[in-house]
Amino acid sequence: MIEDALLKYLGIYPEIIERFDEVCEKVCAEHGIDSDEEVWPEVKWKFDEMCGIGSHHPLNMTNILIRMAFSEVAGALVEHGVDDGRIDWYVDGMASEFTIDGEEQ
């Protein structure tokens, strides 16, 4: 699956995340902790802080990765002789677009 390959390329291992999630959920359940209220919101908050995504910020990790990739693709195109003015992109999840000469790629 290409998603797993990309995640692993970025150092994110779904099988390890699944395992640690199971461990966390088991420990929380054994000690009467509501992980959905007491653990995961804090994990998300800390993750967002580490990535520079404030709760007031419209970006999420997917959009950050899209923005980085589009920026690097545009830079590579320019290095290969494509005029910067011909390149544009818009980032918004599934609605994200990368265009050259106004044509969506």
Phi, psi and omega per residue, in radians:
M1 nan 2.254 -3.056
I2 -1.107 -0.577 -3.139
E3 -1.063 -0.771 3.126
D4 -1.096 -0.703 3.135
A5 -1.098 -0.762 3.129
L6 -1.142 -0.787 3.129
L7 -1.045 -0.791 3.141
K8 -1.140 -0.630 3.077
Y9 -1.037 -0.630 -3.135
L10 -1.494 0.023 3.120
G11 1.472 0.381 3.113
I12 -1.951 2.060 -3.062
Y13 -1.928 1.776 -3.055
P14 -0.948 -0.672 -3.109
E15 -1.180 -0.578 3.092
I16 -1.265 -0.700 3.109
I17 -1.100 -0.740 3.111
E18 -1.058 -0.739 3.131
R19 -1.120 -0.831 -3.112
F20 -1.188 -0.518 3.071
D21 -1.118 -0.768 3.114
E22 -1.071 -0.743 3.125
V23 -1.103 -0.851 -3.135
C24 -1.035 -0.791 -3.125
E25 -1.125 -0.692 3.126
K26 -1.109 -0.851 -3.127
V27 -1.079 -0.784 3.139
C28 -1.066 -0.789 -3.126
A29 -1.079 -0.714 -3.128
E30 -1.170 -0.376 -3.087
H31 -2.010 0.257 3.056
G32 1.188 0.505 -3.141
I33 -1.721 2.268 3.070
D34 -1.497 1.687 -3.051
S35 -1.085 -0.546 3.134
D36 -1.162 -0.431 3.141
E37 -1.783 -0.633 -2.978
E38 -1.825 -0.355 -3.045
V39 -1.974 -1.059 -2.985
W40 -1.120 -0.618 3.056
P41 -1.085 -0.624 3.104
E42 -1.219 -0.703 3.092
V43 -1.056 -0.801 3.138
K44 -1.085 -0.783 -3.129
W45 -1.040 -0.827 -3.138
K46 -1.141 -0.705 3.102
F47 -1.079 -0.824 3.123
D48 -1.043 -0.709 3.113
E49 -1.101 -0.762 3.141
M50 -1.104 -0.608 -3.095
C51 -1.589 -0.014 -3.125
G52 1.319 0.440 3.122
I53 -1.862 1.768 3.094
G54 -1.363 2.798 3.139
S55 -1.098 -0.385 3.118
H56 -1.491 -0.103 -3.038
H57 -1.594 2.352 -3.074
P58 -1.343 -0.133 -3.106
L59 -1.408 2.645 2.955
N60 -2.229 3.069 -3.056
M61 -1.047 -0.683 3.119
T62 -1.053 -0.822 -3.139
N63 -1.154 -0.590 3.086
I64 -1.106 -0.781 3.116
L65 -1.119 -0.722 3.101
I66 -1.070 -0.817 -3.126
R67 -1.051 -0.774 3.123
M68 -1.080 -0.824 -3.106
A69 -1.119 -0.814 3.129
F70 -1.055 -0.703 3.124
S71 -1.082 -0.755 -3.137
E72 -1.222 -0.664 3.081
V73 -1.104 -0.772 3.119
A74 -1.064 -0.763 3.119
G75 -1.074 -0.730 3.118
A76 -1.138 -0.690 3.100
L77 -1.066 -0.774 3.129
V78 -1.079 -0.748 3.107
E79 -1.096 -0.445 3.126
H80 -1.676 0.275 2.992
G81 1.693 0.022 3.100
V82 -1.398 2.242 3.139
D83 -1.100 2.276 -3.110
D84 -0.952 -0.584 -3.118
G85 -1.178 -0.265 3.134
R86 -1.495 -0.202 -3.002
I87 -1.855 2.375 3.044
D88 -2.619 2.748 3.043
W89 -2.675 2.781 3.136
Y90 -2.392 2.348 -3.098
V91 -2.020 2.100 3.035
D92 -2.878 1.260 3.107
G93 0.934 -2.276 -3.113
M94 -1.148 -0.348 3.129
A95 -1.486 0.007 -3.133
S96 -1.053 2.531 -3.132
E97 -2.407 2.558 2.999
F98 -2.192 2.145 -3.083
T99 -2.158 2.569 2.968
I100 -2.200 2.208 -3.089
D101 0.964 0.612 3.109
G102 1.349 -0.005 3.140
E103 -1.757 2.205 3.123
E104 -1.132 2.382 -3.097
Q105 -1.649 nan nan
